[in-house]
């Protein structure tokens, strides 16, 4: 009787948790959808008894998908990654540590490639007033001056000479490989999801200031001294400002594509 009461209480808690998230898993045991079962395994309570049935089931579904996938199917890699995560843990949810490691590895490969070729591997459209401000409103004279100034500054910052680029790349790679918590500097990576080229201004105490140009739909990194900073930018005509305390590597995403 006690076991039945415990099971009932557990199912009630799981049901309540799912409802709080706006998802209905009442018929999940009948599901044959990989994505629906994945969502359940991410959301459900660790003690939910349905896990023991659904985890091996979704793993079989993934194996079948991989086995029967046509050549060049891009979802195969996703299924393989998710299958590996399920073998290691209770769900396909990517932990903060795993996400951090993936981002770090991606940045290391990017900057190692740049160091090998001796120049930036970034392909971008040089700035003009039009790709600083994307707006349907009529630009004022002051707005056009700001847009032209931002565009000129972006192009200047992106046009660093080979020696500057090499020094910057080496510094970023050293920071990416450095796991010393007592280091005085750390890396900041900023992703620009907007349709506009942007400059992010990072202002600290006194004269500590950095400028980081990021092409539309691209990313860029910079090594800064640890401390408190004000981040500002113009993202497709919209003002962005945020205070951030940097004591460990930081990733910031700005803007969203209009496409």
ABEGO torsion letter per residue (X at the ends): XAAAAAAAAAAAAAAAAAAAAGBBAAAAAABABAAAAAAAAAABBAABAAAAAAAAAAAAAAAAAAAABBBGBAAAAAAAAAAAAAAABABABBBAAAAAAAAAAAAAAAAAAAAAAGBBABBBBBBBAAAABBBABBBBAAAAAAAAAAAAAAAAAAABBAAAAAAAAAAAAAAAABABAABABBBBBBBBABABBBBBBBBBBEABBBBBBBBBGBBBBBBBBBEBBBBBBBBGGBBBBBBBBBABBBBBBBEBBAX
